[in-house]
Amino acid sequence: MEMDKAAASCSKPCGIVAKVREAMAERLVGKAEMVDAILTAVMSDGHLLLEGVPGLAKTLAVRTFAAAAGLSYKRIQFTPDLLPGDVTGTLFYDAASGGFVPRQGPVFANIVLADEINRAPAKVQSALLEAMEERQVTMGDRSLPLPSPFFVLATQNPIEHEGTFRLPEAQLDRFMLKVVVGYPDEAEELDVMLRYADPETAIRAAIPRQAAAAIQAVDVAALRTAAASVRMEPDVAKYAVAIVRATRPGHEARDVPQQLRELARYIEYGASPRGSIALYRASKAAALLGGRDYVLPDDVKRSALAVLRHRIIPSYEAEADRVGSDAIVKGILSAVPVP
């Protein structure tokens, strides 16, 4: 009976998710984790950072999702000479009215692709802070609201350092999720080669598709409402908070597991309460993507890595021992007791 009730409550949102997945599968090979991460960010009203070497279909995935969801889409190629006004827009003098009029920049769209975001200096990256957090842009004495829904999906290349700038922690913390995009397996790469090796096919893939969207903006709103209504029991919520708090060094409680005490020396700074909120929302979205209207501890564990990996600043000792944030999060997940 409980399973039938859960299935009935998920029928509409699960149908919407299935349509989006099917539409994206027409142009993407594999990449299920990246597709689910995009859906999670959209359902949770969050922003997504995709990290991976060039050629892994990060930009294609974002553009395909925008087309499938029927949302307005703008792409900003971040470069070292980019100016904040190139992102947010600027005021210009209108001779007819005798005053300054705002000219909106590419950030005024439902989905904004910040391509290679780490190629722009901090001055430009900071132009996105207000937009990502408050969904508005201030020009002069005016605050202009951004379209709703509004999502920033950014990409960055982890291996190239010439002409790149490290993202500030304040910028990283605005991203709800960070997903590391890996290479495809052998079967997927063969499919990619056979599908896109032909020059004409590659050109068609590079041009944004104008076909009818798989879903509408009202369906995106329905997904967000469904994700917000997913149940999370108090014990599971406490489990999520315990995971986030374990990322902060200086555990004072005597009953903290020894494994967590050992991991604490590898952490300089941990996640803020914004990380707890992100994990809460991401866990609900994970449950909905799994076809349930309630959150399991496994949903929390499955979401924790993408939520926390960019919010943990490893210590010098961690760098010396070559212990990255992913290893720290996995260690925390293995040490925190599951309810």
C-alpha positions in Angstrom: 0.0 0.0 0.0 2.8 2.4 0.9 4.6 1.6 -2.3 1.5 2.2 -4.4 0.9 5.6 -2.6 4.5 6.6 -3.3 4.3 5.6 -7.0 1.0 7.5 -7.4 2.5 10.7 -5.8 5.5 10.5 -8.1 3.6 9.7 -11.4 3.6 13.2 -12.8 7.0 14.5 -11.8 8.6 11.1 -12.7 7.0 11.4 -16.1 8.5 14.9 -16.6 11.9 13.6 -15.5 11.6 10.7 -18.0 10.8 13.1 -20.8 13.8 15.2 -20.1 16.1 12.2 -19.9 14.8 10.9 -23.1 15.2 14.2 -24.9 18.8 14.6 -23.6 19.7 11.0 -24.6 19.0 11.9 -28.2 22.2 14.0 -28.2 24.1 12.8 -25.2 25.8 9.4 -24.9 25.8 8.2 -21.3 26.4 11.0 -18.8 23.6 9.9 -16.5 25.3 11.4 -13.5 25.6 14.8 -15.2 22.0 14.7 -16.5 20.8 13.9 -13.0 22.9 16.7 -11.5 21.4 19.2 -13.9 17.9 18.0 -12.9 18.8 18.1 -9.2 20.0 21.7 -9.5 16.9 22.8 -11.4 14.5 21.0 -9.0 16.4 22.5 -6.0 16.7 26.1 -7.3 20.5 25.8 -7.2 23.5 26.3 -9.4 25.8 23.7 -10.8 29.5 23.6 -11.5 30.7 21.0 -14.0 34.5 20.2 -14.0 36.2 18.1 -16.6 38.7 18.1 -19.4 37.6 19.5 -22.8 35.5 17.4 -25.1 33.3 15.7 -22.5 30.0 17.2 -23.7 29.6 19.6 -20.7 28.5 22.5 -22.9 26.3 20.3 -25.1 24.6 18.9 -22.0 23.6 22.4 -20.7 22.4 23.5 -24.2 20.5 20.4 -24.7 18.7 20.7 -21.4 17.8 24.3 -22.1 16.2 23.2 -25.4 14.4 20.2 -23.8 13.0 22.3 -20.9 11.9 25.2 -23.2 13.8 27.8 -21.2 15.7 30.8 -22.4 19.4 30.2 -22.7 22.5 32.4 -22.9 26.1 31.3 -23.1 29.0 33.5 -21.8 32.5 32.5 -22.8 34.7 33.7 -19.9 38.0 35.1 -20.9 40.7 37.1 -19.1 39.7 40.4 -20.8 36.0 40.0 -19.9 34.4 42.9 -18.0 31.6 42.7 -15.4 29.4 44.7 -17.7 29.8 42.1 -20.4 28.0 39.7 -18.0 25.4 41.8 -16.2 24.9 44.6 -18.6 25.4 48.3 -18.1 23.7 51.7 -18.2 23.9 53.8 -21.4 22.8 57.3 -22.2 19.6 57.6 -24.2 19.5 60.9 -26.0 15.8 60.7 -26.7 14.9 60.4 -23.0 17.8 62.4 -21.7 18.7 59.8 -19.1 20.5 56.5 -18.5 18.8 53.3 -19.5 19.8 49.8 -18.5 21.0 47.5 -21.2 20.6 44.0 -20.0 23.5 41.6 -20.3 23.4 37.8 -21.1 22.8 37.0 -17.4 19.2 37.9 -18.0 18.1 34.4 -19.0 16.6 31.3 -17.4 19.7 29.2 -17.9 23.1 31.0 -18.1 26.1 28.9 -19.2 29.3 30.3 -17.7 31.7 28.5 -20.0 35.2 28.1 -18.6 34.3 30.3 -15.7 37.8 30.0 -14.2 39.3 32.0 -17.2 37.9 35.3 -15.9 39.5 37.3 -13.0 37.8 37.7 -9.7 36.3 41.1 -10.7 34.2 39.4 -13.3 33.3 36.3 -11.3 32.1 38.6 -8.5 29.6 40.1 -11.0 27.7 36.8 -10.7 27.6 36.8 -6.9 24.5 39.0 -6.5 22.8 37.3 -9.5 23.3 33.8 -8.1 22.3 34.6 -4.5 19.7 37.2 -4.8 18.4 36.7 -8.3 18.8 40.3 -9.2 21.4 42.7 -10.8 22.1 46.2 -9.5 22.9 48.9 -12.1 23.4 52.3 -10.7 20.5 53.0 -8.4 18.3 50.2 -9.8 17.9 46.6 -8.9 16.6 44.6 -11.8 15.1 41.2 -11.1 16.3 38.2 -13.1 13.9 35.8 -14.9 12.3 33.0 -13.0 13.5 30.3 -12.9 17.2 31.3 -13.0 20.1 28.9 -13.0 23.8 29.3 -13.5 25.5 26.2 -15.0 29.2 26.7 -15.2 32.1 24.7 -16.6 35.8 24.7 -15.8 38.9 22.9 -17.0 40.9 21.4 -14.2 44.1 20.7 -16.1 44.8 24.0 -17.8 46.5 26.7 -15.6 47.7 29.2 -18.2 45.4 32.2 -18.2 43.1 30.8 -15.5 42.1 32.1 -12.1 41.2 30.2 -9.0 37.5 30.5 -8.1 37.1 32.4 -4.8 35.5 30.4 -1.9 32.6 32.8 -1.9 32.0 32.0 -5.6 32.3 28.3 -5.1 29.9 28.3 -2.1 27.1 29.8 -4.4 27.2 26.6 -6.4 24.9 24.0 -4.9 26.7 21.1 -6.6 30.0 20.4 -8.2 30.2 17.4 -10.5 33.4 16.0 -11.8 32.8 14.8 -15.4 34.9 11.7 -16.3 35.8 10.0 -19.5 33.2 7.7 -21.1 33.6 4.0 -21.0 34.6 2.0 -24.1 31.1 1.3 -25.4 30.0 4.9 -24.9 33.1 6.3 -26.6 32.4 4.0 -29.6 28.9 5.3 -29.7 30.1 8.9 -29.6 32.6 8.2 -32.4 30.0 6.5 -34.7 27.4 9.2 -33.9 29.5 12.4 -34.3 32.5 11.4 -36.5 30.7 12.6 -39.6 31.4 16.3 -40.2 27.8 17.1 -41.1 26.5 15.4 -37.9 29.0 17.3 -35.8 28.0 20.6 -37.3 24.3 19.9 -36.6 25.2 19.0 -33.0 27.0 22.3 -32.6 24.0 24.3 -33.6 21.3 24.8 -31.0 18.3 22.7 -31.8 15.1 24.6 -32.6 12.7 21.6 -32.2 9.8 21.6 -29.8 10.7 21.3 -26.2 10.1 18.1 -24.4 8.6 19.9 -21.4 7.4 23.4 -20.6 8.2 26.0 -18.0 5.2 24.9 -16.0 6.6 21.4 -15.8 9.9 22.8 -14.4 7.8 24.6 -11.7 6.0 21.3 -11.1 9.3 19.5 -10.6 10.4 22.1 -8.1 7.1 21.9 -6.2 7.3 18.1 -6.1 10.9 18.1 -4.9 10.0 20.5 -2.1 7.2 18.3 -0.9 9.4 15.2 -0.6 9.4 14.0 3.1 12.5 14.0 5.1 12.2 12.4 8.5 14.0 14.0 11.5 16.5 11.2 11.9 17.5 11.5 8.2 17.8 15.3 8.6 20.0 15.0 11.6 22.1 12.5 9.6 22.6 15.2 6.9 23.5 17.8 9.5 26.0 15.4 11.1 27.8 14.9 7.8 28.1 18.6 7.2 29.3 19.3 10.8 31.9 16.6 10.4 33.6 18.7 7.7 34.5 21.3 10.2 37.7 20.8 12.2 37.9 21.0 16.0 35.4 18.3 17.0 34.7 18.9 20.7 32.3 16.0 21.5 33.9 13.0 23.2 31.8 10.5 21.4 33.1 11.6 18.0 34.5 8.5 16.1 38.3 8.2 16.0 38.2 8.2 12.2 36.6 11.7 12.2 39.3 13.0 14.6 41.9 11.7 12.2 40.2 13.4 9.2 40.0 16.7 11.0 43.7 17.4 10.5 43.2 17.3 6.8 40.5 20.1 6.9 41.4 23.8 7.0 37.8 25.0 6.7 34.6 23.0 6.3 31.1 23.6 4.9 28.9 26.5 6.1 25.2 26.1 6.9 24.7 26.8 3.2 26.1 23.3 2.7 23.5 21.8 5.1 20.7 23.5 3.1 22.2 22.3 -0.2 22.4 18.7 1.1 18.9 18.9 2.4 17.5 20.0 -1.0 19.8 17.7 -3.0 18.7 14.7 -1.0 15.0 15.4 -1.7 15.8 15.8 -5.4 17.7 12.5 -5.3 14.7 10.8 -3.7 12.4 12.2 -6.4 14.8 11.0 -9.2 14.6 7.6 -7.6 10.8 7.5 -7.8 10.1 8.1 -4.1 8.4 10.9 -2.1 10.5 10.3 1.0 14.3 10.5 1.6 16.4 7.6 2.5 19.9 7.8 4.1 21.3 6.5 0.9 19.9 9.6 -0.9 21.9 11.8 1.5 25.1 9.7 1.0 24.6 9.8 -2.8 24.3 13.6 -2.8 27.0 14.4 -0.2 30.0 14.2 -2.5 28.7 16.7 -5.1 27.4 19.0 -2.4 30.5 19.1 -0.2 33.6 18.5 -2.4 33.9 22.2 -3.3 33.1 23.4 0.2 36.0 21.7 2.0 39.3 23.5 2.0 42.1 20.9 2.6 44.9 21.8 4.9 48.6 21.9 4.1 48.9 18.5 5.6 46.3 17.1 3.3 48.1 18.5 0.3 51.4 17.0 1.6 49.7 13.6 2.0 47.9 14.1 -1.3 44.5 13.7 0.3 41.8 15.6 -1.7 38.4 16.8 -0.7 36.7 13.8 -2.4 38.7 11.4 -0.2 37.8 13.5 2.9 34.1 13.4 2.1 34.2 9.7 1.5 36.0 9.2 4.8 33.3 11.2 6.6 30.5 9.2 5.0 32.1 6.0 6.2 32.6 7.3 9.7 29.3 9.1 10.5 26.7 6.5 11.8 23.8 5.9 9.5 20.3 6.0 11.2 
